[in-house]
Amino acid sequence: MSDLPPNSPLYLSLFGDAEAAHLLSSASEIASMIEVERAIARAQGAAGVIPAGAAAAIDGGLAGMAPDPAELAAGTAAAGVPVPALVAALRKGLERPAADYLHFGATSQDIVDTALMLRIARVLDLLDGRLAMLVATLAELARAHRATPMAGRTRGQVATPVSFGLRAANWALPLARCRARLRALRREGLVVQLGGASGDLAAMGAGAGKARAMADAVAIELGLCGALPWMADRQPLRRVAGEFGELALALGKVGEDVILLTRSEVGELRLGEAGGSSTMPQKQNPVRAEAMVALARFTSGLAGQLDAGGLHREERDGAAWMGEWLVLPQMMVAAAAATAHGAALCDGLQVMAEAMLARLAGDGGLSLAEQASFALLPHVGRAAAQDLVKRAAVETRASGRPLAETLRALTDAPLDYAALADPDAATGPAAAMTDEMLAEIAALQARA
């Protein structure tokens, strides 16, 4: 049997995340399902749905039980879900009447979906600490280089002067927003599923508005949020998938930019660590950045699969439900792996300010063309300003003479040509925008 890359001993450190994988493992799933069964029993005992003594016996008797996943495999294949085999195994460890009241009025989907929410919560807790450190690292880079000149690039071409601080802030702010949304998801979006066989909790006698109260009671036991049954309305999981997808894309953006800025002919960033080649000893490959991009593309594709599976038939759709089991854990592990790569990558980045300045000032300072156009506008009008700067740009490309000098020869407009030729003088707006972004990042981090 082939190993899937995120779980493969060969590729685990590249595409996987051991901590997240542990939280999503079969053993953790079984433990979470047992936790849900215990919480339901406690809530039912408190509400008088089952005898209090039976509830206490279930709660105490299941503590420490850990059936081997392999022992449940045949039952899982037969039922299409692990809960029947699990409940049968757990009942063997209980005396009557506790065994009779275990899983009372609940259905497999209640246990599987609520246990999944528990494990999502733990993955979110794991990612929160990592994201806090990554955002702080990037914010510090932005702060330190708020006015360090570099070429802004649009559509792969040098555009206008910006600062590396602005680039770093544009990495940090989406991640800070992702972290804020993930924390909101942790607080209010991880909901208990409790509906019984067909979503009305009939076997628990929970009519007349008591269904939500029972779900709220279970939620309190588990540290989740209460909700009416969502057996066929999979919006809660689509929200989870969407947030993990956004996180992976924000990390992938960082990876893409680092790949470009560390190219041999660019050299505006240098890696703290790099991958080697089997045959070319000079190579310093941006392996972590590449992995972040690959994981972002992978996660984005999985998000589409989960969205497409959001159409659930009637009260429960086994095929669509199974699709979630295949997709969502992979998304979470991939996003966790990308976050770990991002933290290690950004922690070691070296900013090559001289190379940035050289690239910005190259081609005769053509990156300052827009600034020159706006400086000319009050003196000659917009159309003439555009025409003059275009002519100067053509001559600069041909002669290699700086744009400011070429422009001076074409017009007698009283411009500050020294300022027009100074990249440092052009980074003020980028520095100011960096400060605004840093302020929002700080506010988001403070609210966390």
C-alpha positions in Angstrom: 0.0 0.0 0.0 1.4 3.4 -0.9 1.8 6.1 1.7 0.0 9.4 1.1 2.6 12.2 1.1 1.3 14.0 4.3 1.6 10.7 6.3 4.6 9.2 4.5 7.8 8.8 6.5 9.6 10.1 3.4 7.5 13.3 2.9 6.1 13.9 6.4 8.5 16.8 7.1 7.7 18.4 3.7 3.9 18.0 3.4 2.8 16.8 6.8 2.6 18.1 10.3 3.1 15.6 13.1 1.3 17.6 15.8 -1.8 18.3 13.6 -1.8 14.7 12.3 -1.8 13.4 15.9 -4.8 15.5 16.7 -6.6 14.0 13.7 -5.4 10.4 14.0 -7.7 7.4 14.4 -6.8 7.1 18.1 -7.7 10.8 18.6 -10.9 10.4 16.7 -11.9 7.4 18.9 -11.0 9.3 22.1 -13.0 12.3 20.9 -16.0 10.1 20.1 -15.8 8.6 23.6 -15.6 12.1 25.0 -18.8 13.0 23.2 -20.6 9.9 24.5 -19.6 10.8 28.0 -20.8 14.4 27.6 -24.1 13.3 26.2 -24.6 10.9 29.1 -23.8 13.6 31.7 -26.2 16.1 30.1 -28.9 13.5 29.8 -28.4 12.5 33.4 -28.7 16.1 34.6 -31.9 16.6 32.5 -33.5 13.4 33.6 -33.5 11.9 30.1 -31.6 8.9 31.5 -31.2 7.8 35.2 -28.5 9.8 37.0 -26.9 6.7 38.2 -26.6 5.3 34.7 -25.1 8.6 33.5 -22.5 8.5 36.2 -21.6 4.9 35.5 -21.2 5.7 31.8 -19.1 8.7 32.4 -16.8 6.9 34.9 -16.8 3.6 33.0 -15.7 5.1 29.7 -12.9 7.1 31.2 -9.7 5.4 30.1 -11.3 3.2 27.5 -9.3 3.2 24.2 -10.4 0.6 21.7 -7.8 -0.3 19.1 -8.8 1.3 15.7 -7.9 -2.0 14.0 -10.5 -3.8 16.1 -13.2 -1.4 14.8 -12.2 -1.6 11.1 -14.5 -4.4 10.0 -17.5 -2.9 11.8 -16.7 0.5 10.2 -16.6 -1.0 6.7 -19.8 -2.8 7.3 -21.8 0.2 8.7 -20.0 2.9 6.7 -19.2 4.7 10.0 -17.2 3.7 13.1 -19.8 4.5 15.7 -21.8 1.2 15.8 -18.6 -0.8 16.3 -17.3 1.6 18.9 -20.6 1.7 20.9 -20.6 -2.1 20.9 -17.1 -2.3 22.2 -17.8 0.3 24.9 -20.9 -1.5 26.1 -18.8 -4.6 26.8 -17.0 -2.6 29.4 -20.2 -1.4 31.2 -22.6 -3.1 33.5 -26.4 -2.8 33.0 -28.3 -0.6 33.1 -25.5 1.8 32.1 -24.8 -0.2 29.0 -28.4 0.1 28.0 -28.4 3.9 28.3 -25.1 4.5 26.5 -25.7 6.3 23.2 -29.3 6.8 24.3 -31.4 8.5 21.6 -28.2 9.6 19.7 -27.2 8.7 16.2 -23.8 8.0 14.6 -23.8 11.4 13.0 -24.2 13.1 16.3 -21.0 11.4 17.6 -18.9 11.7 14.4 -19.7 15.4 13.7 -19.4 16.6 17.3 -16.1 14.6 17.7 -14.8 16.3 14.6 -15.6 19.7 16.0 -13.6 18.8 19.1 -10.6 17.9 17.0 -10.9 21.0 14.9 -10.9 23.0 18.1 -7.6 21.5 19.1 -6.0 22.1 15.7 -7.1 25.7 15.9 -5.5 26.0 19.3 -2.3 24.6 17.8 -2.3 27.0 14.9 -3.1 30.1 17.0 0.2 30.0 18.8 2.1 29.5 15.5 0.3 32.3 13.7 0.8 34.7 16.6 4.6 34.2 16.3 4.6 34.3 12.5 2.6 37.5 12.4 4.9 39.0 15.0 8.0 38.1 13.0 6.6 39.6 9.8 5.4 42.7 11.6 8.9 43.3 13.0 10.3 42.9 9.5 7.8 45.5 8.2 8.6 47.8 11.1 12.4 47.5 10.6 12.1 48.1 6.8 9.2 50.5 6.6 11.2 52.9 4.4 13.8 50.5 2.9 13.4 51.2 -0.9 12.5 48.3 -3.3 10.9 48.1 -6.6 7.2 47.5 -6.6 6.2 45.0 -9.3 2.9 44.6 -11.1 2.3 41.9 -13.7 5.9 40.8 -13.3 7.4 44.2 -14.2 9.0 46.9 -12.2 6.3 49.5 -11.5 7.0 52.2 -8.9 9.1 52.5 -5.7 7.7 50.9 -2.6 9.4 49.7 0.6 10.2 46.2 1.7 8.3 47.0 4.9 5.1 47.4 2.8 5.7 44.0 1.2 6.2 42.4 4.6 3.1 44.2 5.9 1.2 42.8 3.0 2.2 39.4 4.0 1.5 39.9 7.7 -1.9 41.6 7.6 -3.8 38.8 5.8 -2.3 36.3 8.2 -3.4 38.5 11.2 -6.9 38.7 9.7 -6.8 34.9 9.2 -5.8 34.4 12.8 -8.6 36.7 14.0 -11.2 34.8 12.0 -9.9 31.5 13.2 -10.2 32.7 16.8 -13.8 33.8 16.1 -14.4 30.4 14.5 -13.0 28.7 17.7 -15.3 30.8 19.9 -18.6 30.7 18.0 -18.4 28.4 15.0 -17.6 25.0 16.4 -21.1 23.6 17.1 -22.4 20.4 18.6 -24.5 18.2 16.3 -27.3 16.5 18.2 -30.3 15.4 16.3 -30.9 11.7 16.9 -32.0 9.4 14.1 -33.6 11.9 11.8 -32.9 15.3 13.4 -35.8 15.7 15.8 -34.3 14.1 19.0 -37.5 12.1 19.3 -36.0 9.3 21.3 -34.8 11.7 23.9 -38.2 13.2 24.3 -36.7 16.6 23.5 -39.7 18.2 21.8 -41.3 21.5 22.7 -38.1 23.5 22.4 -36.0 21.2 24.5 -33.7 20.1 21.6 -31.6 23.3 21.7 -31.4 23.1 25.4 -30.0 19.6 25.3 -27.5 20.6 22.6 -26.5 23.6 24.7 -26.0 21.3 27.7 -23.7 19.0 25.7 -21.8 22.0 24.3 -21.1 23.3 27.8 -19.7 19.9 28.7 -17.4 19.9 25.7 -16.5 23.6 25.4 -18.2 23.9 22.0 -21.3 25.9 20.9 -24.9 24.8 21.0 -26.9 24.6 17.8 -30.0 23.1 16.4 -29.3 20.0 14.3 -27.3 20.6 11.1 -27.3 17.0 9.8 -28.0 18.1 6.2 -26.9 21.7 6.4 -23.1 21.5 6.2 -22.4 25.3 6.5 -20.5 24.8 9.8 -17.9 22.6 8.1 -17.8 24.7 4.9 -16.9 27.7 7.1 -14.1 25.6 8.7 -12.9 24.6 5.3 -13.1 28.1 4.0 -11.0 29.5 6.8 -8.3 26.8 6.4 -8.3 27.5 2.7 -7.8 31.2 3.2 -4.9 30.6 5.6 -3.2 28.3 3.2 -3.6 30.9 0.4 -2.2 33.7 2.5 0.8 31.5 3.3 1.2 30.6 -0.3 1.4 34.3 -1.3 4.4 34.6 1.1 6.0 31.6 -0.5 5.5 32.9 -4.1 7.1 36.2 -3.3 10.0 34.7 -1.5 10.7 32.4 -4.5 10.8 35.4 -6.8 12.9 37.6 -4.5 15.5 34.9 -3.9 16.0 34.2 -7.6 19.7 34.2 -8.4 19.4 37.2 -10.8 17.3 39.2 -8.2 18.8 38.4 -4.8 16.7 40.9 -2.8 16.2 38.3 -0.1 18.5 35.6 1.2 17.3 32.5 2.9 18.4 31.5 6.4 18.3 27.9 5.3 18.0 26.5 1.8 17.8 23.2 0.0 20.7 21.8 -2.0 20.9 20.0 -5.3 22.1 16.4 -6.0 24.4 17.7 -8.7 24.8 21.5 -8.5 26.7 22.5 -5.4 26.0 26.2 -5.7 22.2 25.8 -5.5 20.2 27.3 -2.6 16.7 26.2 -3.3 13.7 27.9 -1.5 12.3 24.5 -0.4 10.0 25.8 2.4 8.6 28.5 0.1 8.0 26.0 -2.6 6.2 23.7 -0.1 4.0 26.6 1.0 2.9 27.2 -2.5 2.3 23.5 -3.3 0.3 23.2 -0.1 -1.8 26.3 -0.9 -2.7 24.9 -4.3 -3.5 21.5 -2.8 -5.7 23.0 -0.1 -7.5 25.2 -2.5 -8.4 22.2 -4.6 -9.6 20.3 -1.6 -11.8 23.3 -0.6 -13.6 23.0 -3.9 -14.2 19.3 -3.2 -15.7 20.0 0.2 -18.0 22.8 -1.2 -19.2 20.5 -4.0 -20.1 17.9 -1.3 -22.2 20.4 0.6 -25.3 19.2 -1.2 -26.7 16.6 1.3 -29.8 14.6 0.4 -32.7 14.4 2.8 -31.9 14.0 6.5 -28.5 12.4 6.0 -26.3 11.7 2.9 -23.8 9.0 3.5 -21.8 9.7 0.3 -21.5 13.4 0.9 -20.7 12.8 4.6 -17.9 10.4 3.7 -16.5 13.0 1.3 -16.0 15.3 4.2 -13.9 12.7 6.1 -11.6 12.3 3.1 -11.1 16.1 2.5 -11.2 18.1 5.7 -8.5 16.4 7.7 -6.1 16.7 4.7 -6.9 20.5 4.5 -6.1 21.0 8.2 -2.9 19.1 8.1 -1.8 20.9 4.9 -2.6 24.3 6.4 -0.7 23.4 9.6 2.3 22.2 7.6 2.3 25.5 5.6 2.1 27.5 8.8 5.1 25.6 10.2 7.1 26.2 7.0 6.1 29.9 7.0 7.3 30.4 10.6 10.7 28.8 9.9 11.1 30.6 6.5 10.3 34.1 7.7 12.3 33.7 10.9 15.5 33.3 8.9 14.9 35.8 6.0 17.8 38.2 5.3 16.9 41.5 3.6 19.4 42.5 1.0 18.7 46.3 1.0 21.6 47.2 -1.4 20.3 44.7 -4.0 16.8 46.1 -3.6 18.1 49.6 -4.2 20.2 48.6 -7.2 17.2 46.9 -8.8 15.0 50.0 -8.1 17.6 52.4 -9.5 18.3 50.2 -12.5 17.2 51.0 -16.1 18.0 54.6 -15.5 15.4 55.0 -12.7 12.4 54.3 -14.9 10.5 53.2 -11.8 10.2 56.9 -11.0 8.3 57.7 -14.2 4.9 57.9 -12.6 6.3 60.3 -10.0 7.8 62.5 -12.8 4.4 62.6 -14.6 2.6 63.9 -11.6 5.4 66.4 -10.9 5.0 67.8 -14.5 1.2 67.9 -14.5 0.8 71.3 -12.9 3.2 72.9 -15.3 2.2 71.4 -18.7 -1.0 69.5 -18.2 -1.7 65.8 -17.9 -1.5 64.8 -21.6 1.7 66.7 -22.2 3.2 65.4 -19.0 2.5 61.8 -20.0 3.9 62.4 -23.5 7.1 64.0 -22.1 7.8 61.2 -19.7 7.1 58.5 -22.3 9.6 60.2 -24.6 12.1 60.4 -21.8 11.6 56.8 -21.0 12.3 55.7 -24.6 15.5 57.8 -24.7 16.6 56.5 -21.3 16.2 52.9 -22.4 18.3 53.7 -25.5 21.0 55.8 -23.8 21.1 54.5 -20.3 21.1 58.1 -19.0 19.1 58.6 -15.9 15.4 59.4 -16.5 15.6 62.7 -14.5 18.5 63.9 -16.7 16.8 63.0 -19.9 13.6 64.7 -18.8 15.5 67.9 -17.8 16.8 68.1 -21.4 13.2 67.8 -22.8 11.5 70.4 -20.7 12.2 73.7 -18.8 9.6 72.9 -16.2 10.9 74.0 -12.7 11.1 70.5 -11.2 13.1 69.2 -8.2 15.1 66.9 -10.4 17.3 65.7 -7.5 14.2 64.5 -5.6 12.9 62.9 -8.8 16.1 60.9 -9.0 16.1 59.8 -5.3 14.4 56.5 -4.6 14.5 57.2 -0.9 12.4 60.3 -1.4 9.8 58.1 -3.1 9.2 55.7 -0.2 7.3 58.0 2.1 3.9 56.9 1.0 4.9 53.2 1.3 6.3 53.8 4.8 3.0 55.6 5.8 0.9 52.7 4.4 3.2 50.3 6.2 2.4 52.1 9.5 -1.3 51.9 8.8 -1.1 48.2 8.2 1.0 47.7 11.3 -1.6 49.6 13.4 -4.3 47.2 12.2 -2.1 44.2 12.8 -1.4 45.4 16.3 -5.1 45.9 17.0 -5.9 42.4 15.7 -3.2 40.9 17.8 -4.3 42.8 20.9 -7.9 41.6 20.5 -6.6 38.1 20.3 
